[in-house]
Each structure stands twice: as structure tokens, then as C-alpha cells.
């Protein structure tokens, strides 16, 4: 599977796993469900997109992954502010999410250029 070799997939999986571990003790089911779902959505959509045949479909799923990453980052910020998430976890995850967003953006640009040729 091609997606398993991608740095963006590996990093997004790491973030997702870390989020599941970090959120084990959160008692607010709504928040816990939302942050784990958005974290899981990122590597899942990267994988699905990279398994698609057309460049347009790859781009679409990478776009969804990037949007889920924005949602995830927002939840990290809110989770930190309300005390659901440890400061160190939230801060390091936000940095990784920003890095990942840039990486996905670069891949999207490459995929888009391939679709135009």
C-alpha cells in the first residue's frame, strides 16, 4: 500500500494514536468522541485518497484530510483551554498539526499539477 510509505500518513497516524491515549481519561463523551474522530479522519482520508485512481479523487480526499486537521487543531486548542488536555500534549500536537497541514498542502499542489498535465 503506497499510503503507508508517506510521511504525512505516518505523522497523522502518530497524532491519532497519541490523541486516543491522551483522551482515555476525558469524561466528556462529546468532546472525546469529536477529537478522536477528527484525529482518525486525517490518516483515513489520506489512505483513501492515495488508493484512488484519479488525481482529482486523490486531491479531494487530501483536501478532506486537511480540513479534518483544521478541525482537530481547533479541538486541541479548546481541549487545552478547558483543561481536558495536558498543555504539553496540546502544544506539541498543534505544532505537529501545523507541520502536517503544510505537508498535505504541498502534496495537494503536486497532485493538482499532475491532474493538469
C-alpha positions in Angstrom: 0.0 0.0 0.0 1.5 3.3 -1.2 0.0 5.5 1.5 1.8 3.6 4.3 5.1 4.9 3.0 4.0 8.6 3.1 5.4 10.8 5.8 2.1 12.6 6.1 0.3 9.3 6.7 2.8 8.2 9.3 2.7 11.5 11.2 -1.1 11.7 11.1 -1.3 8.1 12.5 1.1 9.1 15.3 -1.2 12.1 16.1 -4.3 9.9 16.0 -2.8 7.2 18.3 -1.4 9.9 20.7 -4.9 11.5 20.8 -6.6 8.2 21.7 -4.1 7.7 24.5 -4.4 11.2 25.8 -8.2 11.2 25.8 -8.7 8.0 27.7 -9.5 9.8 30.9 -11.7 12.5 29.4 -15.2 12.1 30.8 -16.9 14.5 28.4 -18.1 11.9 25.8 -19.0 14.6 23.2 -15.6 16.2 23.2 -13.7 12.9 23.4 -15.7 11.5 20.5 -15.2 14.6 18.4 -11.5 14.9 18.9 -10.8 11.2 18.3 -13.0 11.2 15.2 -11.2 14.2 13.7 -7.8 12.8 14.5 -8.8 9.4 13.0 -10.2 11.1 9.9 -6.8 12.6 8.8 -4.9 9.4 8.1 -8.0 7.6 7.0 -8.7 10.2 4.3 -5.0 10.3 3.2 -5.1 6.5 2.8 -8.4 6.5 0.9 -7.3 9.3 -1.4 -3.9 7.7 -2.2 -5.7 4.5 -3.1 -8.0 6.3 -5.6 -7.2 6.0 -9.3 -7.7 9.6 -10.5 -5.7 12.7 -9.4 -8.9 14.6 -8.9 -10.1 12.0 -6.3 -6.7 12.0 -4.6 -6.9 15.7 -4.3 -10.4 15.6 -3.0 -9.5 13.2 -0.2 -6.3 15.1 0.7 -8.5 18.2 0.9 -10.9 16.4 3.3 -7.9 15.2 5.4 -6.5 18.8 5.6 -10.0 20.1 6.6 -10.2 17.4 9.4 -6.8 18.5 10.5 -8.1 22.1 11.0 -11.0 20.7 13.0 -8.6 18.6 15.1 -6.3 21.6 15.8 -9.3 23.6 16.9 -10.3 20.9 19.3 -6.7 20.7 20.7 -6.9 24.4 21.4 -10.3 24.2 23.1 -9.4 21.0 24.9 -6.3 22.7 26.3 -8.2 25.8 27.4 -10.9 23.9 29.2 -8.4 21.6 30.9 -9.3 18.3 29.1 -5.8 18.0 27.5 -2.4 18.4 29.1 -0.6 21.6 28.0 2.5 19.8 26.7 0.4 17.3 24.6 -1.8 20.1 23.1 1.2 22.4 22.3 3.3 19.6 20.7 0.2 18.3 18.8 -0.6 21.8 17.5 3.0 22.1 16.2 2.8 18.7 14.5 -0.7 19.6 13.1 0.7 22.8 11.6 3.6 20.9 10.0 1.3 18.2 8.7 -1.0 20.8 7.2 1.9 22.3 5.2 3.0 18.8 4.1 -0.5 17.9 2.9 -0.8 21.2 1.1 2.4 20.5 -0.8 1.2 17.1 -1.8 -2.1 18.6 -2.9 -0.3 21.0 -5.1 1.7 18.2 -6.6 -1.4 16.1 -7.2 -3.2 19.1 -8.8 -0.3 19.7 -11.1 -0.3 16.1 -12.2 -4.0 16.3 -12.9 -3.5 19.3 -15.2 -0.9 17.6 -17.4 
